[in-house]
């Protein structure tokens, strides 16, 4: 199964993600999801039960490997 690796510690399965909000460097939402500084990943209830960091996690784009970055973009804007 393909997962999104967060901070090198968590491998989040896409079905555990409720939505992803792209943010700029100030933590404000942005429409530019491709060049966003960071992403706020909100989990489903099942995802909350599966991981130990709460209902959401914020990850900077620079911390993502290329596959995780592509998965995030696909979740935000499905092709």
N, C-alpha and C positions, 0 to 999 in steps of 0.2 A: 504494500500500500504506500502511496506517495504521501509524505507528511511535510509540514512546514516546520523547519527547525528554528526555534526562537532562542536567542542568546546562547546557543550551543548546549542548552540544557533540556529543552522540551521539544518533543516532536509532536506537533498538533495535527490531528487528522482533520481534513476539510469538513467532515460532517459534524464536527464539534464546534465549528465557527458559525456564529449567528450573523455577524457582519463585521466589516473592516472599514475604519474611517481613516482616510489619508489626512495627515496634518503637516503644517509648516513647522519651522524651527521654533515658533512660539507656542506650539501646541494647539493652534487654531485649525479648524477644518479647512481643507483646500479642495478645489475642483481638480487640480493638477495631480492626479493619482500616480502618474508615471514618475514625476520628479519630486514627489512628496519627501519631506525630510524624515518622517516617521509614520508608522501605522499603528493605530489603536485597534487591537483585535478583541472583539467581544465574543464570549463563548455562549453556547447554548447551555441549558441546565445540565444536560448530559456531559458537556465539556467541563463545566464547573466541577462536577463529581469526579471526572477523570484526571484532573490536574490540580496541583496544590497552590496555585497562585491567584485564585479568585476568579471573578467574572471577566476580567480583561487584563491584557498585557500590552505594553507599548514597546515597540521595537523600532530602532532606527534603521533606515534603509541600508546604511553602510554595514550593519551587523548581519545582514541576510546573505546567505549563499545564493547563487544564481537561480537554482531550482526553486527555493523558497520564495524568492522575489517574483518569479514567473507565476507561481501558484497564487500569490497574493493578488497580482494583477488580474489573473483569470477569475478569481472570486469577486473582485470589485467590478470588473467589466467582462462578463462572459462573451466569448466569441460566437 
